[in-house]
Amino acid sequence: MAPKITVIGTGYLGATHAAAMAELGFEVLGLDVVPEKVELLSAGRVPMYEPGLEELLRRHVQGLEGATGRLRFTTSYQEVADFGDVHFVCVNTPQKHGEYGCDMRYVDSAIESLAPLLTRPALVVGKSTVPVGSAARLAARVRELAPVGEGAELAWNPEFLREGFAVQDTLHPDRIVVGVTSEDAERRLREVYATPIGEGSPFVVTDFPTAELVKTAANSFLATKISFINAMAEVCEAAGGDVVKLADAIGHDDRIGRKFLGAGIGFGGGCLPKDIRAFMARAGELGADQALTFLREVDSINMRRRGHMVDLTRDALGGTLLGKRVAVLGATFKPDSDDVRDSPALNVAGQLQLQGAQVTVYDPKGMDNARAVFPTLVYAASAMEAARGADVVLHLTAWREFGELDPAELGEAVAVKHILDGRNSLDPELWRKAGWTFRALGRPTA
């Protein structure tokens, strides 16, 4: 008989995982401690923008017309313990306030709430990104608290979701990593992931520490690659080179590859920045801090990009931001998401406003979240409206919509045809032909 699955925490990761498990044919119960979130999901609606997720949810939520009914939501840990055979823990692990370390409160709370209710054999599976060493500690805690004792086991199964592709990444993962301490735990997880394994997704079995390190190591590598090409952009600007052509040229080397060599204003979001900082903090606790000192420079290069964009804007405006009208296209940290956590685009917009500019922002999906973080910025309903009367336009999130803008049409709305491309994804020739002064990071000015 197929195992019944529960998902604890229905944020970005949890909601996607719950809907995907239902799509794979399992009976699923999702839990969240926020009643409003449970209400929203039970009505087939998601609290964030993620392409394809709402449709997937509606296909399975119990009580919705035409749905399979395999998925429902609750606020009760007792209900979760009674229902489930495999419990996925998908709660948030933010950066600690004022520190680099990872805040484990939500993971610990989930384990402390669930384990005492486990009266029959169950597998608890951590998916949250945690400091290495957490799984061993939590496994001991589960055994200690669960009435079923050794019958309650822990496994670690890191997530590798990319915002904007989360549904695809869950249903057709490029790898499945499981940290287990028994053959039974491995067997159960092979059963859960039988469909993607059958389609050819590699299934990698490891110990706890390796499973915990995979996500952090992957994110650290990607962050390093982004900061590397941004460092090259700084050199290109000093030497008169073109970082896009440089990236193309080195990207042809299959040992390097072209992906993640897009120079711009750097990375943000809820994962990369906090994960590399937590990794540095944990390495320090383990006495291996020297191994990760390079990540300090990776973080530093990344944060420097934002200040550099502010400086370029000031230069474009003749040396002062005071009273100048700036249009900012993009507020989310990346396209195809409404996530503004640690967003470089929003950070730049905020810095410009603090230095005296009149800043108007437009983003296709992130307006409500941006307004909650920076209520003092002006928000427009379209790119055209944001650009009206602008002395300079900043392209800071690479939405497809912005790549398809007509430079001539936008040129009629602005006061000055001056655009700064912070994502190196617009066609300079097209904009220059339409009479714009075009500047991009790490590229020749003419």
N, C-alpha and C positions, 0 to 999 in steps of 0.2 A: 504493500500500500504506500502511495506517495506521502512523504512527510508533509505535515502542515507547517506553514512558515509564518513567523511574526517578524515585524520590522519595528524596532524601537527608535523613535526620532523620525519625524516625517518632514524634515527640511529638504534641501536640495537633493542630497544623496538618498535619504530615506524614501521620499515620495517616488523618486525614479526607480529605486530598487524594488519597492512594493509593487508598483504597476508592472514592472518587467517580470517579476516572479509570477504574477497572475497571468501574464501573457504566455509564460512558459508552461502554464497549466496547473499551477499549484493553488491551493486554498490559502489565502493570505489575510492576516490581521495586522494592521498598522496601529502603532500607539504613539500618541503625543500627549504631553502634559498641558498643552495649550488647547482648551476646548474649542476656541474659535477656528483653529487650524483643522481640527478634526471635523468640525461642521462644514468647513469649506471643501475639504477633500471628499467628504461623504456626499457632497452635492456634485462631485465630479469636476471641481475647480481646483487649480493649483495656486499656491501663494507666491509663485515666481514665474518668470517667463522662461520657458525652455521649449524649443521647437519639438512638436510631436508628443509632448508629455501629457497635455490635457486630453488629447484624442485617445491615447493609450489608457489613461485613467478611466475615461468615460466608457471604454469598451468592457470594463470589468467591475466597476463599483456596484455593489449590491443595491438594488432598489431603483437603479436608473433604467429607463426604457431601452430594451434591446441589449442590455449588458449581460455578461456571463454570470455576474453575482459572486465571482470568486474572491473579490476584494472588499474588505470593510475596515472601518477605523474605530478606535476606542480610546478612552483615557484611563482604562483600568488595567493595572499590572496583573491583578488576579485573573482577569479574563484572558490575558496574554499567556500566563503560565498554564492555565487550564487547557487552552487551545493548541499551543504550539509544540512541535518536536524540535524545530531548528529556529533559534532566536537570533536575528541579525541586529547588532547594535550599531546604529548609524547616526549617533548624536554628534553635535558640533564640538570641535576642540580648538577654540580660539587662542590667540596669543594672550598671555597674562598681561593685565593692565600694568604698564610701566616697566615691564620686563620682556626679555626675549623668549622665555620659557613658555611651554604649552599649558593651558588651563585644562586640567583633567576632571574638573568638578562634575561635568555632565555625564562623562563616561562612568566615573565612580558611582554617581547617583543612580544611573541605570542599573548597574550591577547590584548595588545595595538594595534596590527596590525589587528586582526580579529574582535573584538567587534564593532568598528565603521562601519563595513560593513554589520552588521546583520540587515537586513530590514524586515525580516519575522521571525516568531517563530523558535527558535533553542535551542538545548541543547549543552552546552560546557562541556566536560567531562575531568577533569584532571587525567592523569595517572602517571605523574612524581612524584618522591619521594620528598616531600616538608616539610618544618618545620610546625609543628602544628600551626594553626591560619591563614595560607596562604589562604585556600579556602574561608573563610568568607570575607577576604579582596578582593580577586579576584572576588567573586560573586558580591560584591557591585560595583566593577570597570566595570564589564561586563554590569550591568544594567545601569550604568551611561553613558557609551560610546555608547551603542547600540541604533540605531534609533528606534528599536522595543520596547525598554524599558523593562518592566516586561516580555515581550515575550521571552527575551534571559535569559536562566537560566543556572546555573552552578551546576555540580555534581562532586563528587570525587570518583574515581574508581582505587585504587592502583593496581600496577602490582606486580606479584609474580613470575617473570620468573627466571628460573635457566639456566645459560649459558650451552649450550650443550643439553638442553631439552626444549628450548624456544617454539618450534612449538607445542610440546605435551602439555606444560603448558598453552598455549593460547587456543588451541582447546578443551582440556579436563582439565580445571582448577580444583585444589583440593578445591577451594572456590572462590566465586565472592563476593567482598565487595563493596557496593555502599553507599557513604555518600550523602544524598539528603535532600532537604527542602520542597519537594512537592510530592504528589501522582503521578502527571503527569510525573515528572522526573523518578520516580521509574518504572512507567509503560513503559516508553520508553526504559529504560535499560533492563527490563525483555524481551522486544521485541528483542533487540539486542542480548541478551544472551540466547534466547529461546532454541537453540539446546543443549548447555551444561547443562542448567537447566533441560531440558527433559531427559538428560542422567544421572542426579543425582547429578550434582555439586551443593553444598550448596550455596544459595543466601542470603547473610547477609546484611540487611539494617540498616544503622547507621546514626548518625549525622555527620557533617563535621569533628570535631576534632577527633572522634574515627576512622573514615576512614583514616585520615592522619596519625594517630598513629600506625595503624595495621602493615604497612610495616616496619616502624622503630623499633617497638617492636619485631617483628619476627626476623629481622636481628640482633638486640641486643641480643636476646636469643640464636640464633645460634652462634654468635661470643663468647658469654659467655661459651657455651658448648665446643667450640673448645679450647678456652684458658684454661678452667678447665682441660681438658685432657692433654694439654701441660704443665700445672703446675704439674700435676701428673707424667708426664714424667720426669720432673726435680727431683721430689722426688724419683722416681724409680731409676734414675741414681745414686743418692746419697746413696740409700739403697740397690741397687743391685736387684731391682724388674724388672718385665717385663710389660711395660705399655699396650702392645697389649692384653696380657692375662687378665690384670686388666680391660681393657675396655670391653672385652668379658664378664667377670664375672659380672660387674655392669650393662652392657647392657641387660642382661637377665631380669633385673627388669623392668617390663613394665611401671613403672612410670618414668624411665630414658630413656630406649631405646638405641640401639647400634649406630643409625645414628648420624653423626657428632662427634663421639668419636674417630676420627682418629688422633693420635698424630703425629706431624711432624714439618715442618718449619712455620706453621701458615697460616692464611688466607690473601687474597689480593683481587685484582679485583676492578672494578669500583663501587661496592655497599657497602659491609660490612664495610671497613675501613672508608669511607667518611660518611656513614649513622650514625654510632655510634658516630662519632665526631660531626656531625651536631646536633644529638639528645642531646648530652651533652651541646652544645652551646645554643640550644633553651631552654632547661630546665633551664639553668642559667638565660636567659632573662625573663622566667616566674616566677623566684624566687623558682624553684623546683630543683636547682642544686644538693642538698644533696641526692636526690632520685637516682641520676645516678653517684655518685662518683665511684661506683664499676666498671663502664665502663672504667674509666681511667686505672684501674689495668688490665682489659681485654685487652685493647689496648697495655699496657706496656708489658704484658706477650707475646702477639703476636709479637711485634717488637723485643723482646729479643731473640726469636727463631732464627731469621736471624743471629744475632751476634754469637749465640751459634754454628750455623752450620759453620761459618767462623772459630771459635776457634777449633772445631773438625777437620776441614780440616788442620789447621796449626799443630795440634797435630799429625795427621796422616802422615804429611810430616816432622816429626822430629823437629818441633818447628820453622820452617821458611817457608814463602811462596815465598821468593825471587827466581825468575828464575825457579820455579817448574811448571810442566805442569799439568794443571787441566782440566779434561773433565767434562762438565756440561750437563746432560741430562734433558732437559726441560727449557723452557723460559716463557711459559704462566702461569697465576696464577692458572689454573686448566686444566685438560685434556678436549678434545672435544671443544676447543675454541681457537681463535687466539689472545685473549685479554691479553696484557702484563701490563695493568694498575695496578700499585702498586703490581707487581708480586714478591712474596718472592724469587722465583727461580732466576729471573733476578737481583734482588737486591743483592743476595748472590754472583752471578757471578761478578757483578760490584765491590763489596767490595773486593773480592779476587784479582781482577786485580789491583785495586788501591793500594793493599798491596804488589804488586810485582809479583804475579803469572801470568803465561801465560795461559789464559783461552780460551778454545774452547767450543762453545755451539752448541747443536743441538736440535731442536724442530720440531715435525711433521708439525705443522701449523703456528707457531708464529714467524718464522724467519724474515720476512719483518718488522713486527712491532717491534721486538726486536732490529733489526739493526737501526731502526729510533731512538730508545731511547738510545741505547748503541752502537754507530757505531765503537767504538774502540775495542770491543771484536772480537775474531776470530769466524767465523761461518762455521760449517761443513755441508755437504749434507746428512750425515747419522750418526747414533750412532757409527758405526764402525770407520768412519773417525774421529769423535770427539775424540774417545778413543785412536787413534794411538799415541803411545809413551807417554801416560799419566802416571804420578806418582800416581794419585788418580782419581777415577771416582765418581762424585756426582749425585745421582738420586734425582731430585728436583721437577719434575711434574709427576704425576702418569698416564702417557699415557699407554694404553694397550700394545702398541708396545714395551715399555721398560720392561714390565712384561714378555714378550715373548722372550726376548733376550736370546741367548745361552751363559751361562757364560764361557764355554770352548772356544768357538769361539772368544768372546770378549777378553778373557785372552791372546790370541795369538797377539792381536793388542797393548796391553798396555805395558809399561815399568815395572810397578809394579802392581800386582793383589791386589788392595786395593779399596774397594767400600764403600761409605757412603750412606745409604738410608735415605733421608730426608723426605720420605713419608710413611715409614713403610708398603710398599705394595709389596716388593720383598720377595721371600722365602729364608731366611738366610741359611737353610740347603743345598739347591741347590747350592748356591754360594760358601759356605764353602767346599762342596764336590769337587767342581771344583778347589780348591786350593786358593780361594780368602780370604783375610782378610776382614770380613764383619762387619760393625758397623751401627747400627740404633739408632735413638733418643729414649731414655727411655727404651732400651732393654739391656739385659746382653751381654757382648762382646764375650762370648764363648758359 
